[in-house]
Amino acid sequence: MVVLAELAFSTSDLSQVRFAVSPMWEVAPSFRLLRSGTAHPVHRPWVDQVRPRLVAAGLDRGWLCELIPPTGGYVPDFLNPAPAGPAPNPAAERDAVRAAPADRVRQDLDHLARHQGTLGSRLRALHNDPQGLLAKVTEEIETYWELALAPYWARIRAVLDADILYRARLAAEHGTGHLLDDLHISVSWDNNVLRMSRRKQPLTRTTAGTGLLLIPSAFTGPGLRTRTTPPDPPQLAYQARGVGSLWQARPVTRADTLSAVLGRSRTLLLTELEIPASTSQLAHRTGLSSAGVSQCLTTLRDAGLVSAQRAGRSVLYARTTAAETLLQAAST
């Protein structure tokens, strides 16, 4: 059954509308995409790089496989705790998952069982002992983050921040009502009420907390995702603007200028890190020696221009937000 949800706003609710960038809100939709086996029109470059790592790490048969249905549907709410600030770090959000109350976990798992018909063996054990097993769940989430999202987070974060900047300007120029009315095709704002069409469950202020938390997402599809677990504010995740260009190559047209500052080898490595890579992969692609690549990467990391994340037996290097800004400036 499709219903129309109506979320009324008091003056107090309007004053508590805010945005947040949430690493955990990217985990479920990105993991689902990796398991789907489909050739996604936007995220295929990312899927092709990450899926082999997922399988090699055994994450295609772990906790997340049972918690996140592969073809859509309900994801347990305790996996998406309300962000405490505008941009909590991944570790803080994992801590919030680990600290989820046992009653909340059991309630969410019961809801998941109603959707799926049953729970797998791991989730039955989690239902029996949430406090004892949530640590194992968050350990797997951390592994997934390091393999699949951390190497790309600077690029993803830039898209999410740009979306928030755009919508904050809308609110500043036209008011919060215009911001909410422009959020999504299924959302409309009228007479202090936010209406959401094509929903499977009703949503009212009596079943939600105060205010509203808006979460732009790179991996959330064209629909909206919601979480309503009072006393937390209702959370509304939507597809961020600019996701279509997320994985497009961004060539540096004035690399010679940047080379004069960083040196040729370090500039070459930064441009090659359009795709996160290991030391050996970079040596193969650039013709530099492995020792030379390692030395340059150490210098770039010390300067805050690259980050390193362990992916199984390898270490993947990726450009940071500072590097992306530097390369963009060199291209203008």
HUFEN-V609617 format. One record per backbone hydrogen bond with DSSP energy under -1.0 kcal/mol. CO is the residue of the C=O (numbers start at 0). NH is the residue of the N-H. E is the energy in kcal/mol with one decimal. If there is no record, write none. Layout:
BEGIN
co=[CO,CO]
nh=[NH,NH]
e=[E,E]
END
This chain:
BEGIN
co=[2,4,6,9,10,12,13,15,17,22,25,26,27,28,29,30,31,37,39,42,43,44,45,46,49,50,51,52,53,54,57,62,63,75,76,85,88,89,90,91,92,93,94,96,100,101,102,103,104,105,106,107,108,109,110,111,112,119,120,121,122,123,124,128,129,132,133,134,135,136,137,138,139,140,141,142,143,144,144,148,149,151,152,153,154,155,156,157,158,159,160,161,162,163,164,165,166,167,168,169,170,174,175,176,177,183,185,187,191,192,193,194,195,198,211,212,213,214,216,224,226,228,233,234,235,236,237,239,241,242,244,253,254,255,257,257,258,262,263,264,265,266,267,268,271,276,277,278,279,280,281,282,288,289,290,291,292,293,294,295,296,297,298,299,300,304,306,308,310,313,315,316,317,319,320,321,322,323,324,325]
nh=[198,195,193,13,14,15,16,211,213,25,29,30,31,32,33,34,35,39,43,46,47,48,49,50,53,54,55,56,58,57,60,66,67,78,79,20,92,93,94,95,96,97,98,99,104,105,106,107,108,109,110,111,112,113,114,115,116,123,124,125,126,127,128,132,133,136,137,138,139,140,141,142,143,144,145,146,147,148,149,151,152,155,156,157,158,159,160,161,162,163,164,165,166,167,168,169,170,171,172,173,174,178,179,180,181,186,196,194,8,189,6,187,4,2,17,235,19,237,239,236,234,231,212,226,214,224,216,242,244,245,247,257,258,259,260,261,262,266,267,268,269,270,271,272,274,316,281,282,283,284,285,286,292,293,294,295,296,297,298,299,300,301,302,304,303,319,317,315,313,310,308,276,306,323,324,325,326,327,328,329]
e=[-2.1,-2.7,-2.7,-2.4,-1.7,-1.3,-1.3,-1.2,-3.0,-1.5,-1.5,-2.6,-2.5,-1.9,-1.9,-1.6,-1.1,-1.2,-1.1,-2.8,-2.9,-1.3,-2.4,-2.7,-2.1,-2.2,-2.4,-2.0,-2.0,-1.4,-1.3,-2.0,-2.3,-1.6,-2.1,-2.8,-1.8,-2.3,-2.3,-1.7,-1.9,-2.8,-1.7,-1.6,-2.1,-2.5,-2.3,-2.4,-2.5,-2.4,-2.0,-2.5,-2.4,-1.8,-1.6,-2.6,-2.8,-2.0,-1.9,-2.4,-2.3,-1.6,-1.9,-1.7,-2.1,-1.7,-2.6,-1.8,-1.8,-2.1,-2.4,-2.0,-2.6,-2.8,-2.4,-2.0,-3.1,-1.7,-3.3,-1.4,-1.1,-2.4,-3.6,-1.6,-1.4,-2.1,-2.9,-1.9,-1.9,-2.1,-2.5,-2.2,-2.4,-2.7,-1.8,-1.7,-2.3,-2.2,-2.4,-3.0,-1.7,-1.7,-2.4,-2.1,-1.5,-1.8,-2.3,-3.0,-2.5,-2.2,-3.0,-2.2,-2.8,-3.5,-2.2,-2.7,-1.9,-1.8,-2.5,-3.2,-2.8,-1.7,-2.7,-1.8,-2.7,-2.3,-2.1,-1.1,-1.3,-2.0,-1.0,-1.3,-2.6,-1.2,-1.2,-2.9,-2.0,-2.1,-2.6,-2.3,-2.1,-2.2,-2.0,-1.4,-1.2,-3.2,-2.3,-2.3,-2.2,-2.2,-2.2,-2.0,-2.7,-2.5,-2.2,-2.3,-2.7,-2.0,-1.9,-2.6,-2.7,-2.4,-1.5,-2.8,-1.5,-1.9,-2.1,-3.3,-1.8,-3.1,-2.5,-1.6,-2.7,-2.2,-2.2,-2.2,-2.7,-2.2,-2.2,-1.8]
END
